[in-house]
Amino acid sequence: MEPLSPDASPLRERPSAQHYLFTFAVLLAVWLLLVGTTRRDELVAGVVAALLVTAVAGPRLGIFTGIRLTLAAPFHLLAYLGSFAVALVRANLDVARRVVSPSLPIRPGVVAVRTGLKSRLGRLVLANSITLTPGTLTVDIQGDTLLIHWIDCPPGLDIEGATGAIVGSFERHLSGFLK
């Protein structure tokens, strides 16, 4: 399979007005948090700065089309962060156990897993989540398939089994706030 170049991706989308508005609101909120006041002059400066940055970054906002703008999205984000924290601790303990006990099996291998996430941002966050957990490393993304180097790849593992073991919990939570 041939890897997709960033420019040839069929997943590239134009940002909608909703995404421009979302970006503007986030930038303005960050400005207000940084200045710590809602004085009129600071508010006007924040609006101008947020408008300028949104206008300049506009052509590059396409990655944010992968965000689901729903009321439930923040709760899914929190659930994902909790799930990621648990997976991170488990993976660290597993790798530490393998280092301390050399008799434990290490059968490295590259497995292909499929994702149901359709957006570039969703696949990017999933790939980085996998890479950040010790014992796994995302090697490549080819369409809806991620190639993962796994520290202990059980023999005879099928693609559905690998998908469930590696991306199951991440993808379930990510699909709540990312497309």
N, C-alpha and C positions, 0 to 999 in steps of 0.2 A: 504494500500500500504506500502510496506517495503522500508525504506530509503536506498539509495545506499551508500556503504562504499567507501571512496576515492580510495581504491585499486581495487575494483570490478567494477569501472565505465566503461561502454562501450565506453565512450567518450575519454578515455585516448589514446593519440596519441604520436608517436615518433616525435621529432622535426626534421625538414628537414635542409639541409645545409643552406637554405635561412634564417631560424630562428637563426642558429648559427651566420651567418654573420650579421644579424640584431642586435643581442645581442652584438656582438663584436663592431659594429659601435656605438651603443648607449653608451656602456661603455667607448669607446675611446673619444667620444664627451663630456661625463661628465668629464672625466679626463682633457681634454683640457680646458673646461670651469672652472674647479676648479684651475688649475695651472695658467691660464691666459696668457700663452705664447706658441709659437710654436717652441721654441728653440729645436735644434736637440736632446739634451740629455733628455729633457722632453717628446718629441715625442716618442723616443725609449722606455723610461720608461713606458709611457702610453700604447704603443702597447704591451709590455711584460705583464703589469698588466692586460690589457683587455683580452689578450690571456689566461692567467692563470685562470682568473675568469670565462671566457667562458668555458674553458676545465673542470674546477671543477664543474661548475653549469650545464654542458651539460645534464646529465640525468634528471635534473629537469626543463628543458626548454619546456617540453611538454605542459605546460599551455599556452605558447605563440603561439601554433599552432592555437589558436582561433583568432589571429590578422589577419586582412586582410591587406596585404602589397600592397596597391594600391596608385596611386597618389591622388585619391579623399579622402582617409582615413583621412588625417588631417582636411579636411573641415567638414567631418562628425563628427569628434571628437569635433571640435569647436561648431557645431550645437547642439551636445548632451550636452556640458557644458552649453550652453545658455539655452537650454530646462530644464536642471536640475536646474539651478539657478532660473528660473521662477517658476518651480514646488515647489522648496524649499521655496520661498517667499510666494506663495499662501498657502501652507500647514501650514506654521508658522502663517500666519494671520488667517486662519480658526481655528486652535487650540486655538490661543489667544482669538478669538471671542467666542469660546465655553466656555473658562475659565471665561471670563468677563461676559457673559450672560448665567447663568445657565439654563435658560428656553430653550435654543437650544437643539435639540435632540442629545443624545449620545446613539447609538445602536451598541455597540461593537459586532464584530463577526469575525469568521475566514472564509475567502473565498478562493476558489481555482481559480487560473488564469493560463492560458496556455501561453507558450512562444514559439516563432519560432526560438529562438537562439539555435544553436546546440552545441556550444563549452562550455566547463567548464568555461572558462574565461568570455564568454558572459553572462552566467547565473549568475556567481558570481557578475559581475558588476551590472547586473540588480537587483539582490537581495539586494545588498548593496545600490543601488540608492533608492530602495523602502524603505528600513529600515532607511535611513538618512532623509527622508522626514517625518516630524512630523505627527502623526495620522495613520501611517502604520508601520508594522513590519513584516519582512519575518521570518516565523516560521520554514519552512522546504522546501527543494527542492526535489521533487520526479519525476525523469525523466524530462518530459517537463512541469510539473506542479509545481507551487510555491504556498505554503500555506501562506496566508497573514492575519495577524490580523489587522482589520480595525476599526477605532474609530467610524465610522458612516456607518454601513452596511445597505443599504436600504433593506426593506423586499421584498422577492421574486426575488432577483437579480440573474440572470443566469450567467453562467461561461463566456459567451461572453461579457456580459455587464460589469462584474467585470474586465475582461481582458482589455477591452477598457478604462475603467475609471482609472485603476491603472497603467498598464504597456504600454498603447498605445503609448504615446509620447516618452517615454524612449526607447522602443524597436525599434521604427521606426529609431531613430538616431543611436542607438547602432549597428543595423544591417549593417550600412554603413562602420564600421571599425572593427567589431567583427563578427565572424561566429556564 
